Amino acid sequence: MRRYLLWCKGQQNHHPSNAKTTVTAATSTIILTMILLLSSATSSTEALVGTLCRKGVQSRAFTRYARSSFVPSPPSLSTGTNVNSLNRFNYLPYGSSQRKLATRCFGGLGGHYLSKVDKHFGVSSQKEVISTNYSTRTGINAQGEADEIETYKGQQQIPEEKKPLSLSSALSIEEYKLPEPINDALSIEDLRKGQRIVSFGDVHGDIDALVNFLVTAKIMDKDSTACNPIWCGGDTICVQTGDILDRGDDELACLRLLASLSRQAAEKGGSLTILYGNHEAINCIGLFQYANPGGNVEFEVDIGKPIDDRMGSNRWRLQFAGNQPSRWAAMEPGGLLASAMLANMKVAVVVGRTVFVHAGLTSGHIRKYGGVVGMNREVKEWITKAHHGDNNDEGNYETVDDVLRAAQIRSKAASVTMPECLGGGLDAGASSPVWMRDYSNPNDGEPKGPYVQTMIDEALKELGGDVQRMVMGHTPQFRINAALKGKAWRVDVGASKGVMSGTPEVLEIIHGGEDEDDVVKILTMSGEAICSSERQVMSVANLL
């Protein structure tokens, strides 16, 4: 550096009259600094991508590093990102920098690998042997004590007769099965007078919050547990408004709990329906920027490791290019949970005089997508089909390029075919039924758009004369409330510890039959039943 600056000074002295070509020492310092910064950025990005492509649960240190990288956040999503955002913006590399990654040796892999691809992604070169390289992490066991998750370094032989033929047959998904849900639209005649309808909002991977919701709703026996829940709601109809996933550490536990109660409810004449939220939608296309490290560990322990054990190999992971293979394999269209669970989730349902949806519906949505029946049918057809084609469970790839290209094709195939009602397509996005916020912003206040009241009036009219209110989650409120002349009920109270640790509340509707109005109340954890009139929010104009 010193020699370069001296040379620059000499050039300045040698050509003092040429102002256009004069290079000062200060300018040279700036140029060199920029070069070093760019070089460092390139090196950091390569290292980031290299770590992305390796199998393994991300450490907290790595997550912090990823958040400080040069990866932008999706413009329609909140700020904050992690390495998985690379998929969203096609940062998976293809040029010379990527080819360098193929020959780079990453520390911590260890073992013997027969190819550069195997070494790069940390998978076993022997297809009949497990040679996993899980990251050792500290979690919390059932007793609330620190519990270190095992690091698997050895090799485990699996008898030939126990090896499944494919990824789809390597995991038992019985505990995730949702029964065929209620009809997409139940008229007031389909309901018993006095029948209870309950609803609650976003859970975001918090099993404690979910149990509190269910007990408060009086549909889960308070003496039962999350592992062995007991339905006590009789013929109650429960609609959970989506966003079970992300931001928490117990996403799969929440899904299992809801699935168990849903099966029990069906046997008792009741029902429990789960709606799609925007977080379920993005998980289905391989976008995991809102997943907690602890949630990724849960997917590895409950899904990834059992598959490794059953298949006798971890080579199935290669096709996911290190982008949380256990989570992606479970949530993608045609994936492990697609037919058993995701196919029986809904975008929206009508129950008597109420329509339930994650974020909101407009008259345009209802006409364009064929009503709630049409949008639910389209999503079911989409989620049950593997749009990328056949899996490569054997992990037969020649180069790292091949692996990355296959993962991008996989992600793109799901995203370009995603129904608009889930946010797919160029014209849907933030205005879709799982993303819009027209009726729920600002929280605990009256929406400020000049045409919002007209929007919801027209949407309810489009659904039919009996539908009087819309129940939605998506936007956290401090407490359940109704806006827009009591037609927009906002039930997301941010109860998850990953959101704002809000106090769980449940909306209860007692069906009034054909001759009486419904009775709407808010149930609290303390046992109160608050009258709906106490939770109406109004603008100043409406008060005058």
N, C-alpha and C positions, 0 to 999 in steps of 0.2 A: 504493500500500500504506500509506504513512504517513498520508495523508488518511483512509483507511478506518479505521485504528486509532484515530486521533484522534476520529473520529465515534463509534466504539464506546465510547470512554472517556467521551465526552460523554453518550451514552445511559445509561451506567452511573450517572453523576453525576446525571442528570436523573430517574432512577427508582431511587433507592437501596433502596427498600423492596420492590420487586417481584422477589423472588428467582428466580421461574420465568422471567422474561423478561430477566433481566440477562445481558448478553453481555460478557465480559471481553476485554481485548486479547489475552491468551494464547489464549483459546478461538477468537477470530477468526483468529489466526495459524494455528492447527491446521486450521480449516475452509478457509481459503484455500489452505494447503499441500495438503490433500486434493484440492481442486478442481483445482489446477494439476497434481497427479500424475495424476488421472483424465484430464484433458485431454491430458496428455503421452502417457499410455498409449494413448488412443484414436488420437492422431495417429500414434504408433509402429506400432500395429496396422494402420492404414490404409496406411502406407508399406510395411509388411511384405507385406501382401496385394497391394498394387500391384506390388511387385517380383516376387512369386510369379507374377503373371499375365503378366509380360513373358517373352519367349523369351530364353534365354541361359544359359550355364553360370554357376552361382553362384560368386562370388569367395570366397576364404577369409574376407575381412573380412565379407562378407554372411552367411556361414555362422555366424561367431562371433556376429554381431548376432542372427541368428535363434535361436540357442541361448539367448540371454539374454532372449528375448521372453516373453510371457505365454502361450505355447502349452503345454498340458500334454502329458506323455508317456503313451502307452497304458499302462494299469495292469498289463497282463500282459507288457509289454516292459520292457527295461532303460531307465534314465534316459538323458537326452541326446536332443536332437531337432533337427530343422532345419525349414525352411519347409514341407517336404512333409508334415509332420504335420498341417497345416491340413486336408487332405482327410479324415484319419482322424476328426476331430472336427467336421466340417461348419463350418469357419470361413470357407469361401468366402463372401463377403458378399452380402447381398441388400438392405439398406435404403438409407437416404439416404447413408450413408458410402460405399457402393459406387457410387452414382450420381455422387458427387463424383469418384471415380476416373476415370470415363469422360471427364471434361473436363480432368483434370490433365495437365500436360506433364511427362514424365519426361526427365531429362537423359540424353544419350548415345545417343539413338535416331537423331536426325538424319534427313536425307532428306525426301522429299515423300510425304505420305500423303493419300489421297482420302477417308478416313473416320476417325472417332475410334477405331473398333474396331481398324483397322490400326495406327494410331499407338500405341494403348495396348499392343498385343501385339507391336509391332515387326516386322510382316510386310509383304511387298511388296503394294502396292495393284494392281500389274499382274500378272495371273496368269501371263503368259508370261515374266516376268523375275525373275531372282533379285536380291533386294536385301536380303541377309542382314545381321544385326547381331550376329555372334558376339562374345563377350567374348574379348579377347586374354589368353592365359594362358601361363605357362611350364611346359613339361613336360620329359620326359627322352626323348631319341631313342634309337635302337638302339645307339648307341655309348656311352650313358651320359652324354651331354653335355646341357647345358641347351639346350632347343630351343623357340623361341616359336611357338605355334600361330597361324596366319595369322588376321588380322581381315579379313573380307570386307566391303568397302564399295561396291564397284562393281556394275555390272549385267552379267549374262552372258546372252546370248540363246541359247536352246536350239532347234535345228531342230525343226520341227513333227513330222517323222516319228520323232524319237527320244523324244518325250514319251510316257510310259506313261499308261494310262487310269486307274490307281488306285494307291493307296499300296502295296498288296500286290504289285504288279508292278514296283515301282520299285527293288527291291533284290535282288541275287542272294544266295541263302542256301545255296548248295551246300556251302560249307565248314562250315556249322552242322548239316548233316543227320546225324541218328542213324539207324542201321539198325534194323529191327525187332528188339527185344531178345530175350533168351532167354525161355523160358516163365516165367510168373509163379511156377510151382512145379515145380522139378526134383526128382524123387525120387532115392533113392540108386541105383536101378537105371538112371537116366538118365545117371549119371556113370561115367567110367572109373576103375577102381581106381588110386589114385596121382595122380589129376588134381588140379592145384593150384587153389585158390580163394583169392583175396587180396582184402583190403578195407582202405580207409583213410578217414579222416574229413574234417572241414570244411576247405575250401580258402580260402574268402573272398577271392577275387580276387588271390591271390598266386601268380603264375606260377612263381616260383623254387621255392616250397614244393611246388607241384604236380609240377614236374619231379623234385624229390627223392623225392616219394612214388612216382612211376612207375618211376624207376630203382631205388629200393630194393625195389619189388615185383617187379623183374626182368621187366617187361613193356614197357619202353621202352629202346631201345638207348642206352647212356650216351653214345655219340658222336654221336647225332642231336640235333636242336634242337627247341625249342618250336614254331618255325615249320614245321619239316619233321621231325616225329617219325617214328620207325620202330618198329613193334610187333615185339617179340622174345619174346613170351610163349607162342607156340604155341597150344595149346588151353586155356590158363589162363582161368579165369572171374574177372573183376574186378568188384567192386561198390563204387562210390563212394557214401558214405552221405549225400550232399546238402550243401547250403550252399556252392555254388560262388560265389554272388553276395554282394555287399555287403562293406563294410569294406576293400576293396582297390582297386587301380587297374587291374587286368588281368582283369576279369571275362569279357569277350568273348574275350580271348586264351585263357583257361582253357577256355571252352566249345569253342572251335575245336580246341584240342589234344585234348581228350577225344573230340570227335566224330571227328576224324581217326583216332585210335587205335581207336575203336570200329568204324569201317568196316574198318580193316585187320584187326582181330581176327576179325571175322565171316568174312573171306576165308581166315583161317588155321585156322578151326575153334574159335576161342576167342570170348570176348565181353567187353565192357566196358559195364556198366549204370550209369546215373546215377540216383540216387534224388532225390525232392523233399525239400528241407529247408524249414524255416519261412521262410527268407529268399527262396527261390524263390516260396513261396506269397504272401508279402506283396507282392513285386514284381509278381506277376500281377494284383493288384487296385489298382495305382497307389500303393502306399505305399513311399516311398523314403527313409525317415528314417535308414536305416543305410548309405546309399550314400555313398561317398567322393567329394569333388569331382573327384578324378582319374578315378574310375570313370565319372562323368557325362561328363567330357571324352572318354573312350574311346567311349562310346555316341554322342556327337555326331560325332566324327571318323569312326568306322567305319560308322555307320548314318545319322545325321542329314544330314551333308553330302552323301553320295552320293545320298540321296533328293532333296535340294534340287536337285542337279545334273541328275538324271534327269528330274525333274518340271518343271524350269524355273521353280520357284516354291517358296517356303517356306510357302505358305498352308495346307498340310496340318497345320501345327503348331497352328493356331488351336484345333482341336477338343480339344486337350489342355490348354488354358488355362495354358500356361507350366509345367506340372508335369512337367518333364523329358520333353518329347514324344518324343525318340528312344528313351529307355528304355521309356516306357510303350507306344509303338507296337510295340516288339519283344516285350515280355513279356506283354501282355494276352491273354485268351482270344480266339482268332481273329486274333491279331496276327502279326507278321512271322515269328516263330520258333515259332509254335504248332504247326503241322502238321509242320514239318521236324524240330524238336528236342523241344519240350516234350511233345508227344503220345507220344513214345517213352521218356519218363522214367517212373519207377515210384514208388509210395509205399512198397511193400515187396515183397520177393521171397524165395522159399524156394529154397535150393540145398542139396540133400542133407539133412544134419542141422542146417542153420543157417538162421535167418530173419534177413534184413537190413532195417533200417528206420532212419529218421533219429533218432527220439527214443524210441520204444518202442511196444509193442502190449500190449493187455489182452485177456482172453477176451471182454469186452464189445465191443471194437472188432471182433474177428473175427466174432462172431455178427451184430452190427448191420450191418456193411458188406459181408457176404457173403464173408468171407475176403480174402486178398490179391488174388485174382482180381477180386472184386467192387469193391474200392476202386480198383484200378488202372483198371478199365473205366470207373467213374464219373468219375474225374479226366480220363481221355482224352476222354470225351464232353464234359466241361465246357470243357477248354482249347481244343478245336478249334472252338468255337462263339462267334461275336461276339454276346454277350448284349445289347449296347447297340443292336444293329441296324446299319444302314448307316453307313459313315464319311461324313464331310463333308470330303472331300479338297480341295474347291474353296474351303473356308473362307468359305462364304456365311452370314454372321451379320450381323444388323442392329445389335445392341447388345452391350456388354460383358456385360450380364445374360444374354443368349442364350448367349454363350460359356461363362460360368461354370456356368450351369444345365446345358448339354450335358455339360460335364466331370463334374459331380456325378452326373448320370444314368449316365454311362459307368462311373464308379467304383462306384456303388451296384449297377448291373446285374451287375457281376462279383462283388461281395462277397456279395450276398444269394443268389446261386446257387452260390457256392463249396461244394464238398462238405465235409461235416463232418470227413472224414478229413484235410483240409488245414487245419482250424481254422475252417471256416465254421459258421454257425448259432449260436444263442444258448447251446446246451448243450455245445458242443465246446470251442472256445478252447484254453486251456492244457492240457486233458486229451487233446488229439488226438494221433495218432501222430507228428506233426511238431513238437509243442510240449511234451509231457509230460517230466518230469524225475525221475519216481519211481525209476527204476532207475539213474540216473547221478549223482544228488546224494547226499552231497557228493562232490566230485571226489577221486579216489584213495582213497576210503574206502567202507565198507559203508553202503548206504542205511539210514536210521534208522526208516522207517515200520514199524509193527508187522505190517502185512499185505503188505509188498512181496514177500517170498519167496513167499507164497501166490499173489500176483498173477501173478508170472512163471511159476510152476509151472502155474497154470491156463491161462495164455496158450499156453504150449508144448504142453500137453496138447490144447488146442482145435485147434491146427494139425495134429496127427497124431502118432502114436507115434514116428516117426523123428526129429522135430525136437527137438534137445537144447540148443540155445543160441541166444541173440539177440544180434546185433551192432548197435550203435548209435553215433551221433556226438552232435552237439548240445551237450553239456556238456564244456567243455575239461578234460582231465586232464593231469597232468604227464608221464604216459607211458601207453601202452596197458595196461589191466588188466582183470581179471575179478572180478565181485562176485556175491553171491547164489549161493554154492556153485558158482561157475564157469559160471553160466547167463547172466549179463549181461556181455557184452564191450563195454567203452567205448573207442572208437578215435579220438575227437577229441582231438588233442594240442595244439590251439591253435597250429598251425604258421604261420598267416598273420601277417605283420607287423602287420596290423590287429587282431590278437587278443592274442597274447603271445609270438610268435616262437618257439614250441615246436619241438623237434627232431622231424622227421618219422619216424614208425614205421609199419609195415604189419603187419596181421594175416594170417598164412598158415595155411591149413587144407589138409592133404593128405588127400584122400578115402580112407577105409579100405575102401571097397567094402561088400558085404553081410555080410562075415564078420569084419571087423576094425574097431576104433575109429579115428576120425579122429585125425591127429596135428596138434596146434595149436602154432604157434610165433609169436614176434614178431620180425620182421626189422628190423634197424637200419641206419642209413646207413653204419656202419662195417663192415657185412658179417656181423654176428653173427646167429645164429638162436637166440633165447632160448626156453627151454622154458616152456610155459604155466604150469607149477606155480610158477614163480618170480614170476609176476605176479598171483597170487590175493590179493585183499584180504578180510579177515575181521573180523568184529566181535569184541569181547572175549568175548561170550557163547559164540561158536563156538570160541574158543580154550580155554575152560575145560572 
